[in-house]
Amino acid sequence: MSKGINTEVENGELLPDDDLEFEREYAEQQRKRQQEIIENRRRIAEEKRKREKQEREERDRRIAQDKLDLVKMKAGIADEQETIKEKHEEERVLSFGEKAANFWYHEKMWIILALFAAAVVTFMIIDTVRREKPDLEILLICDNALALDDQRVLLEDKLEQYVPDRNGDGKVCVSILNCALNENKIDIQYNNNSQKFYANLQQGSIIMVITDSNTDPDLQALMVNDLPDRFPDNKYVDEDGLSLNFGFLADELQCEKLPNDIHLCMRRPVSTLDGNIEDMQKNFDEDLEVFTAIAEGLAEQASASGDKGLPTDPVPFVSASAASADTDSKTGSEQ
């Protein structure tokens, strides 16, 4: 028996007609699909060749026309309408987001600086508006226990009992500006205090000054010395001002070592860089009323409590040059 392809199934029958028909239809579909793919590729390639040919022809035509126009221009026979016109691409319109991103990319440094400057100015304006305007300002130039923050705040609270609401904001505020001047402390703090003191000295709006026996005589000479004539019945007022030699005051300020040489003085009205003598005289007269209330109030409290004054003597002032000379003499004697 010859060998060949067995087209029979196990029972000896051929494939069913339905399966054979399905195989033929599927094969035909695949053939048509492949033919369509080939046809599409051919059509795309043909369109590409046509487009490239048209572009080449257009480019060659434009080059030829440009050469012709150039020859005419050189020959002087071309008119304005025949001049070569450069062809530009149409400018693309950017969206709002693209414009914003482009602007930020090129100007971000200036934008940041402008925002920072605006923030600083806004903060300064808000701080100025919200800042509490004191009803009384006092310069403190003595370098003792009153220069400490806690004691200075307690003294402000004490003096507010005698000060009216002068600015009409509904509350009383006394501000003591710490400008402690001690020539034995030649440091950054001393320089800052000195600048602060002389800057306020030129304004003429701050009249009262707190000093002690170590205050520079030249600075003490800026204060009035006729207060005893104005307050003949107040034993705590002398040529240097109102003495704060009160034991009860040391207790209220929580300062056991408060020296007995502290004075509340008043500046002599003079012409300043920021004002004339008439303006400062007006400020002096207004502050004199407050000074009177403070002097009388403290004197009454001292009399009622039988106050005996402060036991702490002031620390004697020793200039830097004298201290240096004393140190040199001690060193020489030891040698």
One Martini backbone bead per residue (centre of mass of N, CA, C, O) as a GRO file, in nm:
protein
  335
    1MET     BB    1   0.094   0.035   0.024
    2SER     BB    2   0.076   0.358  -0.021
    3LYS     BB    3   0.200   0.657   0.070
    4GLY     BB    4   0.020   0.937   0.246
    5ILE     BB    5  -0.217   1.152   0.304
    6ASN     BB    6  -0.420   1.171   0.589
    7THR     BB    7  -0.779   1.266   0.568
    8GLU     BB    8  -0.858   1.090   0.802
    9VAL     BB    9  -1.012   0.977   1.054
   10GLU     BB   10  -1.049   0.727   1.273
   11ASN     BB   11  -1.335   0.643   1.122
   12GLY     BB   12  -1.267   0.729   0.797
   13GLU     BB   13  -1.347   1.027   0.779
   14LEU     BB   14  -1.381   1.331   0.672
   15LEU     BB   15  -1.402   1.649   0.692
   16PRO     BB   16  -1.614   1.873   0.753
   17ASP     BB   17  -1.776   2.107   0.562
   18ASP     BB   18  -1.780   2.347   0.767
   19ASP     BB   19  -1.475   2.360   0.825
   20LEU     BB   20  -1.379   2.403   0.538
   21GLU     BB   21  -1.531   2.670   0.487
   22PHE     BB   22  -1.396   2.835   0.714
   23GLU     BB   23  -1.107   2.813   0.613
   24ARG     BB   24  -1.153   2.957   0.343
   25GLU     BB   25  -1.260   3.228   0.456
   26TYR     BB   26  -1.015   3.299   0.632
   27ALA     BB   27  -0.806   3.297   0.401
   28GLU     BB   28  -0.946   3.525   0.239
   29GLN     BB   29  -0.931   3.746   0.457
   30GLN     BB   30  -0.620   3.751   0.481
   31ARG     BB   31  -0.563   3.824   0.189
   32LYS     BB   32  -0.720   4.096   0.186
   33ARG     BB   33  -0.572   4.232   0.420
   34GLN     BB   34  -0.291   4.220   0.291
   35GLN     BB   35  -0.373   4.381   0.039
   36GLU     BB   36  -0.450   4.643   0.191
   37ILE     BB   37  -0.179   4.701   0.317
   38ILE     BB   38  -0.022   4.721   0.054
   39GLU     BB   39  -0.199   4.946  -0.070
   40ASN     BB   40  -0.149   5.160   0.151
   41ARG     BB   41   0.154   5.178   0.123
   42ARG     BB   42   0.154   5.261  -0.171
   43ARG     BB   43  -0.016   5.521  -0.137
   44ILE     BB   44   0.168   5.665   0.066
   45ALA     BB   45   0.422   5.664  -0.112
   46GLU     BB   46   0.295   5.820  -0.347
   47GLU     BB   47   0.221   6.078  -0.187
   48LYS     BB   48   0.508   6.142  -0.097
   49ARG     BB   49   0.628   6.175  -0.380
   50LYS     BB   50   0.443   6.406  -0.466
   51ARG     BB   51   0.511   6.605  -0.240
   52GLU     BB   52   0.815   6.619  -0.292
   53LYS     BB   53   0.790   6.715  -0.584
   54GLN     BB   54   0.636   6.976  -0.524
   55GLU     BB   55   0.850   7.099  -0.337
   56ARG     BB   56   1.077   7.103  -0.544
   57GLU     BB   57   0.932   7.274  -0.754
   58GLU     BB   58   0.879   7.516  -0.568
   59ARG     BB   59   1.175   7.569  -0.495
   60ASP     BB   60   1.279   7.605  -0.785
   61ARG     BB   61   1.088   7.836  -0.857
   62ARG     BB   62   1.180   8.031  -0.631
   63ILE     BB   63   1.476   8.044  -0.710
   64ALA     BB   64   1.432   8.143  -0.997
   65GLN     BB   65   1.279   8.400  -0.917
   66ASP     BB   66   1.499   8.524  -0.741
   67LYS     BB   67   1.709   8.544  -0.962
   68LEU     BB   68   1.543   8.721  -1.147
   69ASP     BB   69   1.500   8.956  -0.946
   70LEU     BB   70   1.801   9.011  -0.905
   71VAL     BB   71   1.866   9.084  -1.198
   72LYS     BB   72   1.667   9.319  -1.214
   73MET     BB   73   1.788   9.487  -0.987
   74LYS     BB   74   2.068   9.519  -1.117
   75ALA     BB   75   1.935   9.647  -1.385
   76GLY     BB   76   1.687   9.844  -1.291
   77ILE     BB   77   1.377   9.694  -1.367
   78ALA     BB   78   1.252   9.685  -1.088
   79ASP     BB   79   0.986   9.699  -0.894
   80GLU     BB   80   0.826   9.698  -0.591
   81GLN     BB   81   0.655   9.429  -0.662
   82GLU     BB   82   0.936   9.261  -0.752
   83THR     BB   83   1.052   9.230  -0.499
   84ILE     BB   84   1.194   9.059  -0.257
   85LYS     BB   85   1.014   8.839  -0.041
   86GLU     BB   86   1.016   8.747   0.272
   87LYS     BB   87   0.938   8.440   0.420
   88HIS     BB   88   0.733   8.389   0.696
   89GLU     BB   89   0.640   8.260   0.969
   90GLU     BB   90   0.376   8.213   1.150
   91GLU     BB   91   0.284   8.342   1.437
   92ARG     BB   92   0.244   8.216   1.743
   93VAL     BB   93  -0.012   8.191   1.970
   94LEU     BB   94  -0.019   8.247   2.298
   95SER     BB   95  -0.107   8.156   2.589
   96PHE     BB   96  -0.153   8.257   2.904
   97GLY     BB   97   0.029   8.044   3.038
   98GLU     BB   98   0.275   8.088   2.851
   99LYS     BB   99   0.315   8.386   2.913
  100ALA     BB  100   0.357   8.356   3.219
  101ALA     BB  101   0.599   8.160   3.204
  102ASN     BB  102   0.782   8.347   3.038
  103PHE     BB  103   0.784   8.586   3.232
  104TRP     BB  104   0.898   8.435   3.481
  105TYR     BB  105   1.165   8.336   3.354
  106HIS     BB  106   1.277   8.641   3.292
  107GLU     BB  107   1.146   8.804   3.580
  108LYS     BB  108   1.185   8.666   3.869
  109MET     BB  109   1.391   8.844   4.016
  110TRP     BB  110   1.225   9.112   4.011
  111ILE     BB  111   0.974   8.997   4.145
  112ILE     BB  112   1.103   8.918   4.415
  113LEU     BB  113   1.211   9.200   4.489
  114ALA     BB  114   0.936   9.343   4.482
  115LEU     BB  115   0.797   9.168   4.699
  116PHE     BB  116   0.997   9.229   4.926
  117ALA     BB  117   0.962   9.537   4.930
  118ALA     BB  118   0.656   9.532   4.981
  119ALA     BB  119   0.672   9.380   5.253
  120VAL     BB  120   0.842   9.587   5.407
  121VAL     BB  121   0.655   9.831   5.372
  122THR     BB  122   0.404   9.702   5.498
  123PHE     BB  123   0.528   9.646   5.775
  124MET     BB  124   0.597   9.941   5.844
  125ILE     BB  125   0.311  10.051   5.828
  126ILE     BB  126   0.178   9.864   6.035
  127ASP     BB  127   0.372   9.929   6.268
  128THR     BB  128   0.307  10.234   6.279
  129VAL     BB  129   0.000  10.209   6.329
  130ARG     BB  130   0.019  10.001   6.583
  131ARG     BB  131   0.189  10.172   6.739
  132GLU     BB  132   0.239  10.288   7.046
  133LYS     BB  133   0.177  10.605   7.173
  134PRO     BB  134   0.323  10.780   7.393
  135ASP     BB  135   0.264  11.007   7.664
  136LEU     BB  136   0.568  10.935   7.769
  137GLU     BB  137   0.915  11.026   7.738
  138ILE     BB  138   1.230  10.875   7.854
  139LEU     BB  139   1.565  10.929   7.931
  140LEU     BB  140   1.821  10.682   8.001
  141ILE     BB  141   2.175  10.748   8.119
  142CYS     BB  142   2.208  10.563   8.349
  143ASP     BB  143   2.432  10.306   8.502
  144ASN     BB  144   2.205  10.090   8.645
  145ALA     BB  145   1.938   9.915   8.761
  146LEU     BB  146   1.738  10.067   8.554
  147ALA     BB  147   1.862   9.923   8.289
  148LEU     BB  148   1.685   9.704   8.348
  149ASP     BB  149   1.407   9.571   8.223
  150ASP     BB  150   1.229   9.514   8.471
  151GLN     BB  151   1.270   9.791   8.615
  152ARG     BB  152   1.177   9.972   8.384
  153VAL     BB  153   0.887   9.866   8.366
  154LEU     BB  154   0.806   9.931   8.659
  155LEU     BB  155   0.853  10.237   8.631
  156GLU     BB  156   0.645  10.286   8.414
  157ASP     BB  157   0.403  10.193   8.584
  158LYS     BB  158   0.439  10.404   8.806
  159LEU     BB  159   0.420  10.671   8.626
  160GLU     BB  160   0.128  10.620   8.507
  161GLN     BB  161  -0.025  10.737   8.763
  162TYR     BB  162   0.063  11.061   8.667
  163VAL     BB  163  -0.046  11.019   8.371
  164PRO     BB  164  -0.216  11.126   8.116
  165ASP     BB  165  -0.420  11.114   7.829
  166ARG     BB  166  -0.264  11.285   7.575
  167ASN     BB  167  -0.357  11.119   7.294
  168GLY     BB  168  -0.655  10.982   7.318
  169ASP     BB  169  -0.649  10.634   7.325
  170GLY     BB  170  -0.749  10.528   7.632
  171LYS     BB  171  -0.438  10.521   7.730
  172VAL     BB  172  -0.149  10.471   7.931
  173CYS     BB  173   0.197  10.562   7.828
  174VAL     BB  174   0.529  10.473   7.930
  175SER     BB  175   0.862  10.552   7.796
  176ILE     BB  176   1.185  10.406   7.846
  177LEU     BB  177   1.494  10.497   7.716
  178ASN     BB  178   1.779  10.310   7.678
  179CYS     BB  179   2.099  10.518   7.731
  180ALA     BB  180   2.342  10.402   7.866
  181LEU     BB  181   2.624  10.593   8.004
  182ASN     BB  182   2.959  10.445   8.001
  183GLU     BB  183   3.298  10.506   7.972
  184ASN     BB  184   3.390  10.212   8.080
  185LYS     BB  185   3.201  10.106   7.818
  186ILE     BB  186   3.369  10.051   7.534
  187ASP     BB  187   3.121   9.958   7.314
  188ILE     BB  188   2.861   9.880   7.122
  189GLN     BB  189   2.646   9.964   7.329
  190TYR     BB  190   2.752  10.247   7.380
  191ASN     BB  191   2.733  10.348   7.089
  192ASN     BB  192   2.429  10.305   7.057
  193ASN     BB  193   2.339  10.484   7.295
  194SER     BB  194   2.470  10.743   7.196
  195GLN     BB  195   2.313  10.768   6.930
  196LYS     BB  196   2.031  10.766   7.056
  197PHE     BB  197   2.060  11.015   7.237
  198TYR     BB  198   2.147  11.232   7.019
  199ALA     BB  199   1.900  11.194   6.839
  200ASN     BB  200   1.688  11.282   7.062
  201LEU     BB  201   1.821  11.557   7.127
  202GLN     BB  202   1.740  11.685   6.832
  203GLN     BB  203   1.419  11.689   6.859
  204GLY     BB  204   1.265  11.808   7.139
  205SER     BB  205   1.033  11.597   7.259
  206ILE     BB  206   1.228  11.508   7.488
  207ILE     BB  207   1.263  11.612   7.832
  208MET     BB  208   1.311  11.371   8.007
  209VAL     BB  209   1.577  11.270   8.246
  210ILE     BB  210   1.787  11.008   8.367
  211THR     BB  211   2.015  11.038   8.637
  212ASP     BB  212   2.341  11.073   8.794
  213SER     BB  213   2.647  11.131   8.952
  214ASN     BB  214   2.797  11.004   8.673
  215THR     BB  215   2.722  11.217   8.496
  216ASP     BB  216   2.804  11.411   8.263
  217PRO     BB  217   2.843  11.748   8.302
  218ASP     BB  218   2.762  11.828   8.010
  219LEU     BB  219   2.482  11.688   8.032
  220GLN     BB  220   2.382  11.826   8.295
  221ALA     BB  221   2.384  12.118   8.161
  222LEU     BB  222   2.110  12.060   7.992
  223MET     BB  223   1.973  12.111   8.255
  224VAL     BB  224   1.774  12.233   8.477
  225ASN     BB  225   1.835  12.442   8.802
  226ASP     BB  226   1.528  12.578   8.898
  227LEU     BB  227   1.335  12.376   9.054
  228PRO     BB  228   1.335  12.478   9.353
  229ASP     BB  229   1.173  12.739   9.277
  230ARG     BB  230   0.915  12.574   9.176
  231PHE     BB  231   0.966  12.365   9.450
  232PRO     BB  232   0.986  12.471   9.768
  233ASP     BB  233   0.807  12.221   9.923
  234ASN     BB  234   1.010  12.007   9.787
  235LYS     BB  235   1.269  11.808   9.915
  236TYR     BB  236   1.322  11.629   9.638
  237VAL     BB  237   1.406  11.902   9.508
  238ASP     BB  238   1.677  11.996   9.305
  239GLU     BB  239   1.915  12.096   9.081
  240ASP     BB  240   1.895  11.795   8.937
  241GLY     BB  241   1.598  11.739   9.049
  242LEU     BB  242   1.424  11.447   9.106
  243SER     BB  243   1.451  11.251   9.367
  244LEU     BB  244   1.476  10.875   9.396
  245ASN     BB  245   1.497  10.860   9.728
  246PHE     BB  246   1.318  10.566   9.768
  247GLY     BB  247   1.221  10.288   9.937
  248PHE     BB  248   0.946  10.215   9.804
  249LEU     BB  249   1.059  10.207   9.513
  250ALA     BB  250   1.248   9.964   9.546
  251ASP     BB  251   1.020   9.768   9.614
  252GLU     BB  252   0.847   9.807   9.352
  253LEU     BB  253   1.115   9.740   9.165
  254GLN     BB  254   1.281   9.505   9.284
  255CYS     BB  255   1.542   9.691   9.417
  256GLU     BB  256   1.783   9.683   9.656
  257LYS     BB  257   2.031   9.842   9.479
  258LEU     BB  258   1.923  10.124   9.475
  259PRO     BB  259   2.040  10.419   9.425
  260ASN     BB  260   2.052  10.765   9.581
  261ASP     BB  261   2.133  10.940   9.285
  262ILE     BB  262   1.864  10.962   9.139
  263HIS     BB  263   1.727  11.158   8.858
  264LEU     BB  264   1.464  11.371   8.746
  265CYS     BB  265   1.484  11.551   8.456
  266MET     BB  266   1.509  11.870   8.264
  267ARG     BB  267   1.531  12.016   7.979
  268ARG     BB  268   1.660  12.270   7.803
  269PRO     BB  269   1.543  12.503   7.601
  270VAL     BB  270   1.623  12.462   7.251
  271SER     BB  271   1.769  12.458   6.957
  272THR     BB  272   1.723  12.233   6.690
  273LEU     BB  273   1.735  12.052   6.404
  274ASP     BB  274   1.398  11.989   6.432
  275GLY     BB  275   1.379  12.272   6.598
  276ASN     BB  276   1.270  12.519   6.796
  277ILE     BB  277   1.239  12.685   7.096
  278GLU     BB  278   0.930  12.706   7.093
  279ASP     BB  279   0.865  12.404   7.069
  280MET     BB  280   1.023  12.313   7.323
  281GLN     BB  281   0.871  12.492   7.525
  282LYS     BB  282   0.601  12.351   7.487
  283ASN     BB  283   0.699  12.071   7.582
  284PHE     BB  284   0.795  12.167   7.860
  285ASP     BB  285   0.523  12.266   7.974
  286GLU     BB  286   0.376  11.994   7.949
  287ASP     BB  287   0.588  11.825   8.122
  288LEU     BB  288   0.571  11.994   8.384
  289GLU     BB  289   0.295  11.886   8.472
  290VAL     BB  290   0.391  11.594   8.505
  291PHE     BB  291   0.625  11.647   8.697
  292THR     BB  292   0.448  11.757   8.923
  293ALA     BB  293   0.281  11.500   8.971
  294ILE     BB  294   0.522  11.319   9.042
  295ALA     BB  295   0.648  11.482   9.275
  296GLU     BB  296   0.392  11.491   9.455
  297GLY     BB  297   0.326  11.187   9.467
  298LEU     BB  298   0.596  11.083   9.591
  299ALA     BB  299   0.601  11.268   9.838
  300GLU     BB  300   0.334  11.168   9.965
  301GLN     BB  301   0.419  10.870   9.993
  302ALA     BB  302   0.665  10.924  10.173
  303SER     BB  303   0.513  11.066  10.405
  304ALA     BB  304   0.301  10.837  10.467
  305SER     BB  305   0.547  10.607  10.511
  306GLY     BB  306   0.815  10.719  10.633
  307ASP     BB  307   1.047  10.763  10.449
  308LYS     BB  308   1.426  10.703  10.455
  309GLY     BB  309   1.533  10.594  10.206
  310LEU     BB  310   1.842  10.502  10.069
  311PRO     BB  311   2.132  10.295  10.149
  312THR     BB  312   2.252  10.318   9.860
  313ASP     BB  313   2.538  10.397   9.731
  314PRO     BB  314   2.712  10.516   9.492
  315VAL     BB  315   2.917  10.450   9.237
  316PRO     BB  316   3.208  10.558   9.173
  317PHE     BB  317   3.358  10.747   8.940
  318VAL     BB  318   3.586  10.604   8.686
  319SER     BB  319   3.789  10.671   8.464
  320ALA     BB  320   3.972  10.525   8.224
  321SER     BB  321   4.238  10.685   8.277
  322ALA     BB  322   4.247  10.650   8.585
  323ALA     BB  323   4.243  10.341   8.584
  324SER     BB  324   4.505  10.310   8.422
  325ALA     BB  325   4.691  10.467   8.617
  326ASP     BB  326   4.640  10.285   8.862
  327THR     BB  327   4.743  10.024   8.734
  328ASP     BB  328   5.032  10.124   8.676
  329SER     BB  329   5.109  10.189   8.971
  330LYS     BB  330   5.071   9.902   9.081
  331THR     BB  331   5.274   9.768   8.893
  332GLY     BB  332   5.522   9.937   8.983
  333SER     BB  333   5.518   9.859   9.289
  334GLU     BB  334   5.550   9.552   9.249
  335GLN     BB  335   5.834   9.586   9.098
   0.00000   0.00000   0.00000
